[in-house]
C-alpha cells in the first residue's frame, strides 16, 4: 500500500515537473474540468458515437465563444481545438503532417494519401494529381449518368409510400459508382462487391471510433493484443481481398494489352479509364508504385470516395426536402437547362447548374461530413492570440469554422443564395472547409461535385422530395452521420409544369 502511494506521489511530482517545463505562457485557454492525470478523458471514455458528437459539439461552441482556440488534455497529452478560419489556414499550411490518430486507419489504407506520412505524401500527391484532372473526369460522365438513372429507378418503389431511409439506396449506388470509376468493377463482376464488403467497410469505420473512445488502445502494443484488433483483422481481410483480386486481374489485362491504354477520344469525348488503370500505367511504364502502394491508393479512394459522396447526397436531399422554395429554384434551373427532357447530363450542362452547386456547397457547410481534421504540429505556431507548441495534436474543426461570425449573423441557417454572389462570401479561403483545409485538401473534390450534381439533376427532375432536417439526430462515426430523423418522402414530379408549388 505504502509502495503504491509512493509511486503515485513520485508520478505526480514527475508530471508537475514535466508540465512546468512545458508551460507555455502564450497558451490558449484550457477547457474547464481537467482532472489530474486523466485530463478530459472522462468526457469521452467509452461513450457511443451520438454522445461523442454531443460532447465534441459542446466543446466546439465553447472554443468559438473563447475566440477560436482552446486546449484540452487527453491524459498527459495536450491537444488544441481550433475553430477560427484564419488560424486554421495558418496551421493547415504550416503543418502538413497528419496526427497519430490517422494511424487507426492504416491497417486498411496504409500509406494512401489520407493517412500518408509527409514524405510519402509529397511525392505521391504530385504523382496522383493528373489522375483527377478534368480530362480524365470527363471520361466518367457516362458512368455517372448511368448510375444516376439506376438510383432514380430504384427509388420508384418508395413513391407515395411516406418517409423512408434514402441512405439505404444512395450508399450502395455510391459504392458501386466509386468501384466503377476507381477499378472498373461493378456488382456483376464476379460478386466481389457484395454485402460482405459493405458490412466490412461499416464495421471497420466503427472499430476506428471504438479505438478513439478507449485511450488505452491508442498504443499499438496494447491494441495488437485486443479483441478489437482481431475483429479488425477480419474486416481488413475482406476489404483487401476485393482490391487485391481486382488489381491482379487488371494488371494481367494491362500486360495483355486488353485495357484501354493511353488517351483516346470517342465521338462523345474522352474515353473512360479507371483510376486503377492510370496507376497501373504509371507503374508499368514508369516503375513508380509497388503493388502494395497501388492497393493502398485504391483502397483509400474507395474509402474516401463513396461514403463521403453518399452521405453528402443524403444530407442534401433532406435539406432540399425541408425547404420547398429551394427545391422550386433547383427545379426551375433544371427546367431552364433540360426543358422536359430527362436526357443525360453533359459537361456543358454541369457548368450551367449554378444554383444546384450552391445548394451542395451550403449543404456541406451546414453538415460537414468530415467535421474535424487533425494535424501533428511539427513546429511551434504563433497565432493571432496565442502560440501552439510543437509535437501536440491540433484538431481543426470544420464544423466550427462553418459557423464563424465571418459567415454573418445567419451562419446557422441554410441559405444557398449566399454562394451566388462572391461578394457575400467570407474572404478567408478556409472559411469553407467541407473538402479540407490548406494543401492537403480533398483530391477528389471536382469528381465529387460532378458526381453529386449529375445524381441530383436526375433525382430532382423526377421526384419532389419532402423532409425535415430539424428532426435529425447526428453522431460522430469518423464522419458526421445521422442516427434518426433523416428520412424523406418522395412523389413523382409532374412534367411540363415549371411552377408546381
Ligand atoms: C462529398 C464528397 C467528399 C468530401 C466532403 C470530401 C472531404 C474530404 C476532406 C475534408 C478531406 C481532408 C481530410 C483530412 O485532412 O483529414 C479529404 C481528403 C481526401 N479526399 Fe475527399 N471528400 C469527398 C470525396 C472524395 C472523393 C470522391 C475522393 C476520391 C475518389 C476523395 C479522395 C480524397 C483523398 C485521397 C484525400 C486525401 C488528400 C491528401 O491528403 O492529399 N474524396 N476529402
Boltz pocket constraint, residues with backbone or C-beta under 6 A from the ligand:
constraints:
  - pocket:
      binder: B
      contacts: [[A, 113], [A, 114], [A, 125], [A, 300], [A, 301], [A, 302], [A, 304], [A, 305], [A, 306], [A, 308], [A, 309], [A, 312], [A, 364], [A, 369], [A, 370], [A, 372], [A, 373], [A, 374], [A, 433], [A, 434], [A, 435], [A, 436], [A, 437], [A, 439], [A, 440], [A, 441], [A, 442], [A, 443], [A, 444], [A, 445], [A, 447], [A, 448]]
      max_distance: 6.0
